[in-house]
Amino acid sequence: MTKNCLECGETLIGRIDKKFCDDYCRNSYNNKLNRATNKLVRNVNNQLRRNYRILTDLNPNNKAKTSRTKLLERGFDFEYFTSIYTTKAGTVYYFVYDQGYLPLDGDYFALVKRT
């Protein structure tokens, strides 16, 4: 009974439990298998990185104030953040890793850095 490579279909020689003819076929097969999942994760991570970079640029002294317009012009997406911190007083901060923002009255935000 002969087995064929799951990726390219070549006849396999060697171990009885072998599934691929070489590392290239194994990697190619697994990359195709995980492509959809990897794309979603890659897109989310890219947006989180962009949000983090924007907050870091606008908050050089670890405490600043900015407008919604300034954030949006740079490509900030308010739907992507890594955690929410609620103080005892009920104030809600949104964090992208260690950079956070607090919605203020109007279209302004207080920017903070968690230490």
Buried (B, 14 or more C-beta within 10 A) or exposed (E): EEBEBBBEEEEBEEEEEEBBBEEEBBEBBEEEEEEEEEEEEEEEEEBBEBBBBBBBEBBEEEEBEBBBEBBEEBEBEEEBBBEEEEEEEEEEBBBBBBBBBBBEEEEBBBBBBEE
